[in-house]
Amino acid sequence: MQPTGNLHIGNYLGALKNWTKIQYDYDSIFCIVDLHAITVYQPPQELQAKILEIAALFIACGIDPEHSTVMVQSSVAGHAELSWLLTCVTPIGWLERMTQFKAKSAAQETIGSGLMQYPVLMAADILLYQASVVPVGDDQSQHLELTRDIAQRFNSLYGDTFTMPETKLPTVGARVMGLDEPDKKMSKSAAGSNHAIALLDSPDVIRKKLSRATTDSNPHVDFETMGPGVRNLLAIYQAFGDVTDGAMREKFSGMRYGDLKKSVAEMIVSQLEPIQRRYAEITADPAHLAGILEAGRARVAPIAEATVRLTKQRMGVYAV
């Protein structure tokens, strides 16, 4: 995850909650990708603060630093170094076809070259650790396919070097939509103050945002005719509470929207309370958090160094 914006319930239900469940099935690395963040300007002090905030939230949400690695991308030089080596074997046409690059570049008057190279850096993040599984959602599937293409091209040019990451990804969680625009995925970068519920929002802010959430023209919940706004609120409740479809129908059929919003708000408040309490404990000891990140860096650095050295040797670049 990039250390920009505020992590919200969509990030939690769509990714983090699932990551906490599958982390013990793998030798897991969770990377805060600050090099990706600077493809657009970030105020330096804000970026530094966000890196620590994201790290603390990873742990507060259940990532176990005793088992899993939590680290910052820029703390391991191999990410940037391997990215350059892979850039040299990546045709520019592959990058121009990336849908996220086309969408983001169309929305900006001027774009830095880093935005185009973003997918190569992502490929380096994956291939640097010879990762076999990458738990991301459908919106990143094109980047994963590019990673496989780059690895395959490099292996064909220079010999077997990189593990091919698995394309059949672990199941991700709920797809949470914006409270104000339920036809669009909840986003950290959306401008509206009522768009997303941040993981660190207070109970009062959560209740206020839910009270303003978009519903539809029905007076109450109708599972046969409900619009996307109501469907989104029900999906949020169900994902937080792990409630069955049958129990959802029994509880909410015919419920008026004011009561629905209150029920969803209280569910969110109750589920975020332990996360926020744990976050406060973690951030109260900055030295301990810094130690976790340093331990994570130290754990993966030898893997990264070995991969970069092998890549250089394969390409004929001077490697010590």
C-alpha positions as CSV (number, residue, x, y, z in Angstrom):
1,M,0.0,0.0,0.0
2,Q,1.1,3.6,-0.7
3,P,1.6,5.9,2.3
4,T,-0.8,8.5,0.9
5,G,-4.3,9.5,1.9
6,N,-6.1,7.8,4.8
7,L,-6.6,4.1,5.0
8,H,-10.3,3.4,5.0
9,I,-12.7,0.6,5.6
10,G,-12.5,-0.4,1.9
11,N,-8.7,-1.0,2.3
12,Y,-9.5,-3.1,5.4
13,L,-12.4,-5.2,4.1
14,G,-10.9,-5.5,0.6
15,A,-7.4,-6.3,1.6
16,L,-6.0,-6.0,5.1
17,K,-8.6,-8.2,6.8
18,N,-7.8,-11.0,4.3
19,W,-4.1,-10.4,4.6
20,T,-4.3,-11.0,8.3
21,K,-6.0,-14.4,7.7
22,I,-3.6,-15.7,5.0
23,Q,-0.3,-14.4,6.4
24,Y,0.4,-17.6,8.2
25,D,0.0,-19.7,5.1
26,Y,3.1,-18.0,3.5
27,D,6.4,-16.4,4.3
28,S,4.7,-13.0,4.0
29,I,6.2,-9.6,3.2
30,F,4.0,-6.5,3.6
31,C,5.6,-3.5,1.9
32,I,4.8,0.2,2.4
33,V,5.6,1.5,-1.1
34,D,6.8,5.0,-0.6
35,L,8.8,5.0,-3.9
36,H,5.4,4.5,-5.7
37,A,3.9,7.4,-3.8
38,I,6.5,9.9,-5.2
39,T,5.4,9.4,-8.8
40,V,3.3,12.5,-7.9
41,Y,4.5,15.3,-5.5
42,Q,4.2,14.5,-1.8
43,P,5.0,17.0,0.9
44,P,8.1,15.4,2.5
45,Q,7.0,15.7,6.2
46,E,3.6,14.4,5.4
47,L,5.0,11.4,3.5
48,Q,7.3,10.5,6.4
49,A,4.4,10.7,8.8
50,K,2.1,8.6,6.6
51,I,4.8,5.9,6.3
52,L,4.7,5.4,10.0
53,E,0.9,5.7,10.2
54,I,0.5,2.9,7.6
55,A,3.0,0.7,9.3
56,A,1.2,1.1,12.7
57,L,-2.2,0.4,11.0
58,F,-0.9,-2.7,9.4
59,I,0.0,-4.1,12.8
60,A,-3.1,-2.7,14.5
61,C,-5.3,-4.5,11.9
62,G,-3.6,-7.8,12.7
63,I,-0.4,-8.2,10.7
64,D,1.9,-10.1,13.0
65,P,5.5,-8.7,12.8
66,E,6.8,-11.7,14.7
67,H,5.8,-13.9,11.8
68,S,5.4,-11.5,8.8
69,T,7.8,-8.9,7.5
70,V,6.6,-5.3,7.6
71,M,9.0,-3.0,5.8
72,V,9.4,0.2,3.8
73,Q,10.2,0.0,0.1
74,S,12.8,2.7,0.1
75,S,14.8,1.1,3.0
76,V,15.9,-1.7,0.6
77,A,17.9,-0.3,-2.3
78,G,17.2,-3.3,-4.4
79,H,13.7,-2.1,-5.2
80,A,15.0,0.9,-7.2
81,E,18.1,-1.0,-8.5
82,L,16.2,-4.0,-9.9
83,S,13.5,-1.6,-11.3
84,W,16.2,0.0,-13.5
85,L,17.5,-3.4,-14.7
86,L,14.0,-4.5,-15.6
87,T,13.2,-1.2,-17.3
88,C,16.0,-2.0,-19.7
89,V,14.2,-5.1,-20.9
90,T,10.6,-3.7,-20.9
91,P,9.3,-2.5,-24.3
92,I,7.7,1.0,-23.9
93,G,4.6,-0.2,-25.8
94,W,3.8,-2.6,-22.9
95,L,3.8,0.4,-20.5
96,E,1.7,2.6,-22.8
97,R,-1.0,0.0,-22.8
98,M,-1.5,0.0,-19.1
99,T,-5.0,1.2,-18.3
100,Q,-4.1,2.9,-15.0
101,F,-1.3,4.9,-16.8
102,K,-3.8,6.0,-19.5
103,A,-6.4,7.0,-16.9
104,K,-4.0,8.8,-14.6
105,S,-2.1,10.6,-17.4
106,A,-5.4,11.8,-19.0
107,A,-6.3,13.4,-15.7
108,Q,-3.1,15.4,-15.4
109,E,-1.8,18.3,-17.4
110,T,1.8,17.2,-17.0
111,I,3.1,13.8,-16.0
112,G,6.4,12.6,-14.7
113,S,8.2,9.7,-16.4
114,G,7.9,7.8,-13.0
115,L,4.2,7.4,-13.6
116,M,4.9,5.4,-16.8
117,Q,7.6,3.3,-15.0
118,Y,5.3,2.6,-12.0
119,P,4.4,-0.9,-13.2
120,V,8.1,-1.8,-13.7
121,L,8.8,-0.8,-10.1
122,M,5.8,-2.9,-9.0
123,A,7.3,-5.8,-11.0
124,A,10.6,-5.3,-9.2
125,D,8.8,-5.3,-5.8
126,I,7.5,-8.7,-6.6
127,L,10.4,-10.3,-8.4
128,L,13.0,-9.0,-6.0
129,Y,11.8,-11.5,-3.4
130,Q,11.0,-14.3,-5.9
131,A,7.4,-14.0,-4.7
132,S,5.1,-16.9,-5.8
133,V,1.7,-15.3,-4.7
134,V,0.7,-11.7,-4.6
135,P,-2.6,-11.0,-2.8
136,V,-4.1,-8.0,-4.7
137,G,-7.5,-7.3,-6.2
138,D,-8.7,-7.3,-9.8
139,D,-7.7,-3.6,-10.3
140,Q,-4.0,-4.7,-10.1
141,S,-4.4,-7.9,-12.3
142,Q,-3.0,-6.1,-15.4
143,H,0.1,-5.1,-13.4
144,L,0.6,-8.7,-12.3
145,E,0.3,-9.9,-15.9
146,L,3.0,-7.3,-16.9
147,T,5.2,-8.6,-14.1
148,R,4.9,-12.1,-15.5
149,D,5.6,-10.8,-19.0
150,I,8.7,-9.0,-17.8
151,A,10.0,-12.0,-15.9
152,Q,9.4,-14.3,-18.9
153,R,11.1,-11.9,-21.2
154,F,14.1,-11.6,-18.9
155,N,14.3,-15.3,-18.4
156,S,14.2,-15.9,-22.1
157,L,17.0,-13.4,-22.8
158,Y,19.3,-14.1,-19.9
159,G,18.4,-17.5,-18.5
160,D,16.2,-18.7,-15.7
161,T,16.3,-16.0,-13.0
162,F,12.9,-15.0,-11.7
163,T,10.1,-17.0,-10.1
164,M,6.8,-16.5,-12.1
165,P,4.3,-15.1,-9.6
166,E,1.0,-17.0,-9.4
167,T,-1.9,-15.5,-11.3
168,K,-4.6,-17.3,-9.4
169,L,-4.7,-15.0,-6.4
170,P,-6.0,-15.6,-2.9
171,T,-9.6,-14.5,-2.5
172,V,-9.9,-10.8,-1.6
173,G,-12.5,-9.3,0.6
174,A,-15.5,-7.2,0.0
175,R,-15.6,-4.5,-2.7
176,V,-16.6,-1.4,-0.8
177,M,-18.0,1.5,-2.7
178,G,-18.0,5.2,-1.9
179,L,-20.7,6.4,0.5
180,D,-21.5,9.4,-1.7
181,E,-21.0,7.6,-5.0
182,P,-21.9,3.9,-4.6
183,D,-21.1,3.2,-8.3
184,K,-17.4,4.0,-7.7
185,K,-15.0,2.0,-5.5
186,M,-14.1,3.7,-2.2
187,S,-10.8,5.5,-2.8
188,K,-8.1,7.2,-0.6
189,S,-7.7,9.9,-3.2
190,A,-11.4,10.9,-3.6
191,A,-12.0,14.5,-2.7
192,G,-15.4,14.3,-1.0
193,S,-15.3,14.5,2.8
194,N,-18.3,12.0,2.9
195,H,-16.8,9.6,0.5
196,A,-14.9,7.2,2.8
197,I,-14.8,6.1,6.4
198,A,-11.1,6.2,7.5
199,L,-9.9,3.5,9.9
200,L,-9.0,6.3,12.4
201,D,-12.3,8.2,12.2
202,S,-13.9,8.9,15.5
203,P,-17.3,7.2,16.3
204,D,-19.1,10.6,15.9
205,V,-17.5,11.2,12.5
206,I,-18.5,7.6,11.4
207,R,-22.1,8.1,12.5
208,K,-22.2,11.5,10.7
209,K,-20.8,10.1,7.5
210,L,-23.2,7.2,7.5
211,S,-26.2,9.4,8.1
212,R,-25.4,11.2,4.8
213,A,-24.7,8.0,2.8
214,T,-26.5,7.7,-0.5
215,T,-29.5,5.2,-0.5
216,D,-32.3,5.1,-3.1
217,S,-36.0,6.2,-3.5
218,N,-37.4,3.2,-1.6
219,P,-38.7,4.0,2.0
220,H,-37.1,0.9,3.4
221,V,-34.8,-2.1,2.6
222,D,-36.1,-4.2,-0.3
223,F,-33.7,-6.9,-1.3
224,E,-35.3,-7.3,-4.7
225,T,-35.3,-3.7,-5.8
226,M,-32.6,-2.0,-3.7
227,G,-30.2,0.4,-5.4
228,P,-26.3,0.4,-5.2
229,G,-26.2,2.7,-2.2
230,V,-28.3,0.4,0.0
231,R,-26.5,-2.7,-1.4
232,N,-23.2,-1.1,-0.4
233,L,-24.3,-0.4,3.2
234,L,-25.5,-3.9,3.6
235,A,-22.3,-5.3,2.1
236,I,-20.3,-3.3,4.6
237,Y,-22.3,-4.6,7.5
238,Q,-22.1,-8.1,6.3
239,A,-18.3,-8.0,5.7
240,F,-17.6,-6.5,9.1
241,G,-19.9,-8.9,10.9
242,D,-19.3,-12.1,8.8
243,V,-23.1,-12.4,8.7
244,T,-24.8,-15.0,6.5
245,D,-27.1,-14.0,3.6
246,G,-30.0,-15.5,5.4
247,A,-29.3,-13.6,8.6
248,M,-29.0,-10.4,6.6
249,R,-32.4,-10.8,5.0
250,E,-34.0,-11.6,8.3
251,K,-32.5,-8.6,10.1
252,F,-32.8,-5.9,7.4
253,S,-35.8,-6.7,5.2
254,G,-38.3,-3.8,5.6
255,M,-36.0,-1.8,7.8
256,R,-36.2,2.0,7.3
257,Y,-33.0,3.6,6.0
258,G,-32.4,5.7,9.1
259,D,-32.3,2.6,11.2
260,L,-30.2,0.8,8.6
261,K,-27.6,3.6,8.7
262,K,-27.5,3.5,12.5
263,S,-27.0,-0.3,12.5
264,V,-24.2,-0.1,9.9
265,A,-22.6,2.8,11.9
266,E,-22.6,0.9,15.2
267,M,-21.2,-2.2,13.5
268,I,-18.3,-0.2,12.1
269,V,-17.7,1.6,15.3
270,S,-17.5,-1.6,17.3
271,Q,-15.2,-3.3,14.8
272,L,-12.8,-0.3,14.5
273,E,-12.6,0.3,18.2
274,P,-10.0,-2.4,18.9
275,I,-8.0,-1.4,15.8
276,Q,-7.9,2.2,17.0
277,R,-7.0,1.2,20.5
278,R,-4.1,-1.0,19.3
279,Y,-3.0,1.8,16.9
280,A,-2.8,4.3,19.9
281,E,-0.6,1.8,21.8
282,I,1.7,1.3,18.9
283,T,2.2,4.9,18.1
284,A,2.8,5.7,21.7
285,D,6.2,3.9,21.4
286,P,7.8,5.3,18.2
287,A,11.1,3.5,19.0
288,H,9.3,0.1,19.0
289,L,7.7,0.8,15.7
290,A,11.0,1.9,14.2
291,G,12.5,-1.4,15.5
292,I,9.8,-3.4,13.7
293,L,10.5,-1.7,10.4
294,E,14.3,-2.1,10.8
295,A,13.8,-5.8,11.7
296,G,11.7,-6.2,8.6
297,R,14.3,-4.5,6.4
298,A,17.1,-6.7,7.9
299,R,15.0,-9.8,7.3
300,V,14.5,-9.3,3.6
301,A,17.6,-7.4,2.6
302,P,19.7,-10.5,2.0
303,I,17.0,-11.9,-0.3
304,A,17.0,-8.6,-2.2
305,E,20.7,-8.4,-2.4
306,A,21.0,-11.9,-3.8
307,T,18.4,-11.3,-6.5
308,V,20.0,-8.1,-7.6
309,R,23.4,-9.7,-7.7
310,L,22.1,-12.6,-9.7
311,T,20.3,-10.3,-12.1
312,K,23.5,-8.3,-12.7
313,Q,25.5,-11.4,-13.3
314,R,23.0,-12.7,-15.8
315,M,23.1,-9.3,-17.7
316,G,26.8,-9.0,-17.5
317,V,26.7,-5.9,-15.3
318,Y,29.6,-5.6,-12.8
319,A,28.5,-7.3,-9.6
320,V,30.5,-7.7,-6.4
